[in-house]
Amino acid sequence: MFKEGIFAYLENKLAEVTERYPLIKFDRVNHDRDRLHFLVSIPPTMSVGSVIGIIGIIEQNTSWEFKQKFPFLKRVY
């Protein structure tokens, strides 16, 4: 599912997240066939729970955007 173009689009979206939340750094992003893996650095001033909440919101918004931009994903899920 994560073909080169989709993964490049994802990297652009993560760059937008970093612009909005400059304290969150995505050190490494990798994927399997249908899973994403993030290595995220957060400052000691942020709680892990708050970052997980932010990432959850990002996942929801990005999922919707992906389905709009890549319609074949609607058939996959």
N, C-alpha and C positions, 0 to 999 in steps of 0.2 A: 504494500500500500504506500509506503513512504518512498516514492520514487524521487529522483534527483530534483525535479522541479518543485514538488511538494515540500521537500526538506529545505530547499532554498527559500521558499515562501515562509516556512516556519522560522528560519533564522532571521528573516526580516522582521517578523512579528516579535521575536524575542528582543531584537534591537530596540523596537518601540517600547517594550516593557522596561528595558534598562534606561531609556530616556525618561520615562515617567517615574520609575523607582530607581534612581541612580545608586542607591546603596546595595541593591540586589545585583549580583554578578553571576552570570551563567558561565562557569568556568569550562564546562564540557557538556556537549549535547550529542547524544548518540541515539540510534534507533535499531530495533529489531524489525521484523516484517510488519508488525502491527502495534508496537509499543515504543514509547519514548523514554529516554533515560536522561536525567539532568543531574549535573554536579553543580550545586548552587552555593555561592559564598554569601553569607549575610553578616552584617556587623553585630557586635555584641549588644548594641542598643536596640536591636529588633528581636522579638521573640520568634521562635521557630513556628509557633502556631499562627502568628500574624502573616508570616511569609507563606505558609501553606494555604491560608485563606486567600491571599492575593493570587497565588498560583491557581487555585480552584476557579476564581473568577476569570482568570486569563484562559483557562481550559474551556470554560463555557463559551466565552466570546469567540475564541479561536475556532472552536468546533463549528459554530454557526457560520463563521466567515469561510472556513474551508469548504463546507457543503455548498455555499453559494458560488465560490470560485471554481471548485472541482465537483461538478454534479455527480460524477460516477461514485463518489463517496457515499451518497445516499443509498445506493444499492449495496454497498459493502456492509453497512450497518443497518 
